[in-house]
């Protein structure tokens, strides 16, 4: 799990504060990346590509 996804998960568990009202593309990418392992409709290649793209978007935060 990437550092950004790990931090997002820890923050959501460790605090009662609501998340940002509009997390933007980076926040959405982090959230989707954290749950991507549940996607069963993707081939291994598609999963790898989507993982790379989401990581790239998340780094723009």
N, C-alpha and C positions, 0 to 999 in steps of 0.2 A: 504494500500500500504506500502511496507516495506520502511525503511529509505533509503536504497541504491537506490531503484527505484525512490523514491521521489527526491533524490539528483540528479540522472541522468536526470530526467525530468526538474528540475529547471535549471540545468546547460545547457541543450540543448536550453532552452528558453531564458535564461538570457545572453547568450554570442553568438557572431558571430564566435568564434573560432571553427574550425573543431574538431570533436571528434578524439580520437586516431586512427591511421591507422590500428592497429591490437589490438582490445580491449581484445582479449583472451576469455577464457571460462567464466570468471566472468562477463565481459562486455556484452557478448552475453546473459548470463542468466538474467542479469538485464533488458536488452532490451526486451527479450521475456516475462519475468514476468510482465513487465509494460503493455503488450498488451494481456496477456493471457485471460482477461475477454471477449475478442472478439471471442475466439474460441468456436464454437458451436458444433463441432464434438466430444467433450469429454463428458463422463458421469460425474456426480458430483464427484464420487470417483476418476476417472482419473484426473480430474481438481485438486482435493485436493492433490493427489500424486505428480503431476507435479509441483504444487506450492511449495510443501515441497522440492523437489529435486532442483528446480531452486534457492530457497532461500539458500539452503546449498552450492550450487556452487558459488553463489554471495558472500557469506561470506568469500570465500577463497581469495578475492581481497585484 
